[in-house]
């Protein structure tokens, strides 16, 4: 007869208390034969983890390297910045630092936040398509009441607008909020639930709804995010002088331009949803270092690259990130190690989220330039062999 698995020990009063954690660590040793000699070392009071983790047994110590400096000429990020990057991939920090040196040498990278929204997208159900269509018109005429219901749940979130999509006998409503310095997914969920309950109570049809109809696309990339943004829509751009590129990157701008055309074709053949090279590398490293929700890399990494070879041989290069989901306050940003990394960039606390979004975009652009140049100059494999090998 199969022996039931042993339940994980929990404390009914304080599951993050040191004694509760020690009990679970002993459980891992007794049940699984693994001694948590490294995982079990905390550098902050374990009670501070409340709201960030359940059943804690320790911490994962991911190495953090410092890239930079990078000169940024943004609306929110202005000056030279050093970037903490948490990664186990050798060559990553070195590569980004190389791209940052180029961007700093030309006078900096320009960054612009176009807009910033967070969504929750419920779906309402009806008997037929006509009812669903007419419901959409009703929503438009009751927008102020819906906004009041949503905003009653939050002191920070503001309902900007609602997109509507009719399919069959359903109506999808995509609520768009501004969320201050928080990423805002939970905030938007609570606000939208209040709005949906108001709608269901006051609409003559009293329609049923599901809080998420999946068109909000949590934790996954989508074309709707590319078009309408989720998180901050940020552009990082720079004009690269040919002589400086040849001197610092060992490749000329014309070669870079042609390579971008080829990579667009290759991406189309592969069915990729964007034409950036590796935005996820920068974003994952910054997100882990600074306490962002790492799963949001799935949305945030979508990058649209546009390049233009100018008549004088210089190369304009931009990357648009339509869905950079970052916070400078709340969530994991207040954990001790993550807060320190945010403070390195002066990005902790209220009023800093857009600054962090611009820094992320600038870092992504540095990585795009460095990787493209390394591939074309023949440095890509050699650098990984030299810096990225760590075998037992």
C-alpha positions in Angstrom: 0.0 0.0 0.0 1.3 3.5 -1.0 2.5 5.5 2.0 0.9 9.0 2.1 3.4 11.8 1.6 4.3 13.7 4.8 2.8 17.1 5.0 5.1 20.1 5.0 5.3 21.5 8.6 3.5 24.8 9.1 3.0 27.1 12.1 -0.6 28.1 12.7 0.5 31.4 14.3 3.6 32.6 12.4 4.7 30.5 9.5 7.7 32.8 8.8 9.1 32.6 12.4 12.7 31.3 12.6 11.6 28.2 14.5 9.0 27.4 11.8 11.7 27.7 9.1 14.1 25.5 11.1 11.4 22.9 11.4 10.9 22.8 7.6 14.7 22.7 7.1 14.8 19.6 9.3 11.9 18.2 7.4 13.8 18.5 4.2 16.8 16.8 5.8 14.8 13.9 7.3 12.4 13.3 4.5 14.6 14.1 1.4 18.1 13.6 2.7 19.2 17.1 1.8 21.0 19.4 4.2 20.3 23.1 3.5 23.7 24.4 4.5 23.6 27.3 2.0 20.0 27.8 1.3 19.2 28.2 5.0 21.2 31.4 5.6 19.2 34.6 5.8 20.5 38.1 5.8 17.3 39.7 7.0 14.6 38.9 9.6 12.5 36.1 8.3 9.3 37.9 9.4 10.0 40.4 6.7 9.1 37.8 4.1 5.4 37.9 5.0 3.4 38.5 1.8 6.3 37.4 -0.4 6.5 33.6 0.2 4.7 30.7 1.8 6.5 27.8 3.7 9.9 29.5 3.4 13.0 27.2 3.9 15.7 29.7 2.9 16.9 31.9 0.1 18.5 31.4 -3.4 21.7 33.3 -3.6 22.0 34.3 -7.3 25.2 36.1 -8.1 24.8 39.8 -8.8 27.3 41.6 -11.1 27.6 45.3 -11.7 27.4 46.5 -15.3 28.1 50.0 -16.5 28.3 52.9 -16.3 25.7 53.8 -18.9 24.8 57.4 -19.7 21.0 57.9 -20.1 19.3 61.0 -21.4 15.8 60.2 -20.4 12.7 62.0 -19.1 13.0 60.2 -15.8 16.4 58.6 -15.8 19.2 61.2 -16.3 22.9 60.7 -15.8 25.3 57.8 -15.5 24.0 54.6 -13.9 25.5 51.3 -12.7 23.2 48.4 -13.2 23.0 45.4 -10.8 22.3 42.2 -12.8 21.5 38.9 -11.1 22.5 36.0 -13.4 24.4 32.7 -13.6 25.3 33.2 -17.2 28.9 34.1 -17.6 29.7 36.8 -20.2 26.3 38.5 -19.7 27.5 41.4 -17.4 30.6 41.9 -19.6 28.6 42.0 -22.8 26.2 44.6 -21.4 29.0 46.7 -20.1 30.6 46.7 -23.5 27.3 48.0 -25.1 27.1 50.6 -22.3 30.6 51.9 -23.0 29.6 52.5 -26.7 26.3 54.3 -25.8 28.1 56.4 -23.2 30.9 57.3 -25.6 28.4 58.7 -28.1 26.8 61.0 -25.5 24.2 58.6 -24.0 21.0 56.8 -24.9 17.7 58.6 -25.2 14.8 57.0 -23.4 11.1 57.9 -23.6 8.1 56.4 -21.8 5.1 56.7 -24.1 2.4 55.3 -21.8 2.0 53.0 -18.8 -1.1 50.9 -18.0 -2.0 47.7 -16.2 -5.0 45.6 -17.1 -7.6 43.2 -15.9 -10.0 41.9 -18.5 -13.2 40.2 -17.5 -15.6 38.6 -19.8 -19.4 38.9 -19.5 -21.9 36.2 -20.8 -25.2 36.7 -22.6 -27.9 34.7 -24.3 -27.0 36.1 -27.8 -24.7 38.4 -29.6 -27.2 41.2 -29.8 -27.4 41.4 -26.0 -23.6 41.4 -25.8 -23.4 44.2 -28.3 -26.0 46.3 -26.5 -24.2 45.7 -23.2 -21.1 47.3 -24.6 -23.1 50.5 -25.4 -24.5 50.4 -21.8 -20.9 50.2 -20.4 -19.9 53.3 -22.4 -22.8 55.3 -21.0 -22.1 54.2 -17.4 -18.4 54.7 -17.5 -18.2 57.2 -14.6 -20.2 54.9 -12.3 -18.0 52.0 -13.2 -14.9 54.1 -12.6 -16.1 55.1 -9.2 -16.8 51.5 -8.2 -13.3 50.4 -9.4 -11.4 53.3 -7.7 -13.3 52.8 -4.4 -10.9 49.9 -3.7 -7.6 51.7 -4.1 -6.0 55.0 -3.2 -3.5 54.8 -6.0 -5.1 53.0 -9.0 -7.0 55.1 -11.5 -9.2 53.6 -14.3 -8.2 55.3 -17.5 -10.3 53.5 -20.1 -12.0 50.2 -21.1 -11.3 48.4 -24.4 -14.2 46.3 -25.6 -14.1 43.1 -27.8 -17.3 41.3 -28.9 -17.0 37.6 -29.7 -20.1 35.3 -30.1 -22.4 36.0 -27.2 -19.6 37.3 -25.0 -18.2 40.7 -24.3 -14.6 41.1 -23.2 -13.8 44.3 -21.3 -10.1 45.2 -20.9 -9.8 47.6 -18.0 -6.8 49.9 -18.2 -5.4 51.4 -15.0 -2.6 53.7 -14.0 -1.0 52.2 -10.8 1.5 54.7 -9.4 4.8 53.0 -8.6 3.4 49.5 -8.2 3.3 46.9 -11.0 -0.4 46.7 -10.1 -1.8 43.3 -11.1 -3.4 42.6 -7.7 -4.5 46.2 -7.4 -6.3 46.0 -10.8 -7.8 42.6 -10.0 -9.4 43.9 -6.8 -10.6 47.1 -8.5 -12.1 45.3 -11.5 -13.9 42.8 -9.3 -15.6 45.7 -7.6 -16.5 47.2 -11.0 -17.9 43.9 -12.3 -20.0 43.4 -9.3 -21.4 46.9 -9.7 -22.1 46.2 -13.4 -23.8 42.9 -12.7 -26.0 44.5 -10.0 -27.0 47.5 -12.1 -27.3 46.2 -15.6 -30.9 45.1 -16.5 -29.6 41.7 -17.7 -27.5 41.1 -14.5 -25.0 39.3 -16.6 -22.6 36.6 -15.3 -18.9 37.3 -15.6 -15.5 35.8 -15.1 -12.9 38.1 -13.7 -10.3 37.2 -16.3 -11.2 36.2 -19.8 -7.5 35.8 -20.6 -7.3 38.8 -22.9 -5.4 40.6 -20.2 -2.6 38.1 -21.0 -1.0 37.8 -17.5 2.5 36.3 -17.6 2.6 35.7 -21.4 3.4 37.7 -24.5 0.6 38.7 -26.8 0.0 40.9 -29.9 -2.5 43.0 -27.9 0.2 44.0 -25.6 2.4 45.0 -28.5 -0.4 47.3 -29.8 -1.9 48.6 -26.6 0.9 48.2 -24.0 0.9 46.4 -20.7 3.1 48.1 -18.1 5.3 50.8 -19.5 5.8 51.3 -23.2 9.4 52.5 -23.4 11.7 53.5 -26.3 15.5 53.5 -26.1 17.3 55.0 -29.1 20.7 56.2 -30.2 22.6 57.2 -33.3 25.9 55.4 -33.7 28.8 57.0 -35.5 30.4 54.5 -37.9 34.0 55.3 -36.9 33.3 54.8 -33.2 31.4 51.6 -33.8 34.3 50.2 -35.9 36.8 51.2 -33.2 34.9 49.9 -30.2 32.9 47.0 -31.6 35.1 45.8 -34.5 32.3 46.0 -37.0 30.9 48.7 -39.2 27.4 50.2 -39.3 26.6 49.0 -42.8 27.3 45.4 -41.7 25.1 45.9 -38.6 22.3 47.3 -40.7 22.4 44.4 -43.2 22.5 41.9 -40.4 19.3 43.4 -38.9 17.6 42.9 -42.2 18.6 39.2 -42.3 17.5 38.7 -38.7 14.1 40.1 -39.5 13.7 37.5 -42.2 15.0 34.7 -40.0 12.6 35.8 -37.2 9.7 35.7 -39.7 10.7 32.2 -40.8 10.8 31.0 -37.1 7.5 32.6 -36.3 8.8 34.9 -33.6 6.5 37.6 -32.2 9.2 40.3 -32.1 12.5 41.1 -33.7 14.7 41.9 -30.7 17.7 39.8 -30.0 17.7 39.0 -26.3 15.8 41.6 -24.2 15.0 38.8 -21.7 18.6 38.5 -20.6 18.7 42.1 -19.3 15.2 42.1 -17.9 15.5 38.8 -16.1 18.8 39.9 -14.5 17.5 43.3 -13.4 14.1 41.8 -12.3 15.7 39.2 -10.0 18.2 41.7 -8.6 15.5 44.3 -7.8 12.6 42.2 -6.6 10.3 42.4 -9.6 8.0 39.6 -10.4 10.3 37.5 -12.6 7.5 35.8 -14.4 6.7 39.2 -16.0 9.7 38.8 -18.2 7.4 36.8 -20.4 5.5 40.0 -21.3 8.3 42.5 -20.8 10.8 41.0 -23.1 8.9 41.7 -26.4 11.1 44.1 -28.3 10.6 45.9 -31.6 13.9 46.9 -33.2 14.0 49.6 -35.8 17.3 50.6 -37.5 18.1 53.2 -40.2 21.4 53.6 -42.0 21.9 57.3 -42.5 23.4 59.0 -45.5 26.6 59.8 -43.6 27.1 56.2 -42.6 25.9 56.5 -39.1 23.3 54.1 -37.8 20.1 55.0 -35.9 19.1 52.1 -33.7 16.0 51.9 -31.4 14.2 49.3 -29.5 10.6 49.7 -28.3 9.5 47.6 -25.3 5.7 47.8 -25.2 5.2 45.9 -21.9 7.9 46.7 -19.3 6.2 45.7 -16.0 8.3 47.1 -13.1 7.7 48.6 -9.7 9.8 50.7 -7.4 7.6 50.2 -4.4 5.7 47.2 -2.9 6.0 43.5 -3.7 9.5 42.2 -3.6 11.2 45.6 -3.9 11.2 46.0 -0.1 13.2 42.9 0.6 16.6 43.8 2.0 18.9 42.6 -0.9 16.5 43.7 -3.6 16.1 47.2 -2.0 19.8 47.6 -2.0 20.0 46.9 -5.7 17.3 49.4 -6.4 19.1 51.9 -4.3 22.2 51.5 -6.4 20.2 53.0 -9.3 18.3 55.4 -7.0 15.1 53.6 -8.0 13.6 52.6 -4.6 10.5 54.2 -3.3 7.6 56.3 -4.6 8.1 58.2 -7.9 10.8 56.0 -9.3 8.9 53.4 -11.4 9.2 55.2 -14.7 12.9 55.9 -14.0 13.5 52.2 -13.6 11.5 51.4 -16.8 13.8 53.8 -18.7 16.9 52.2 -17.2 15.7 48.8 -18.2 15.1 49.9 -21.8 18.6 51.5 -22.0 20.2 48.3 -20.7 18.3 46.2 -23.2 19.6 48.5 -26.1 23.2 48.1 -24.8 22.8 44.3 -24.9 21.3 44.4 -28.4 24.3 46.3 -29.8 26.8 44.2 -28.0 25.4 40.8 -29.0 24.9 41.9 -32.7 28.4 43.2 -32.9 29.9 40.1 -31.2 28.2 37.7 -33.6 29.4 39.7 -36.6 32.9 40.3 -35.4 33.4 36.6 -34.5 33.6 37.2 -30.7 30.5 35.4 -29.6 31.7 31.9 -29.1 35.1 32.9 -27.9 33.7 35.1 -25.2 31.5 32.4 -23.9 34.4 29.9 -23.9 36.5 32.4 -22.0 34.0 33.8 -19.5 31.0 31.4 -19.5 32.4 28.0 -18.6 31.9 26.8 -15.1 32.0 23.0 -15.0 32.5 20.9 -11.8 
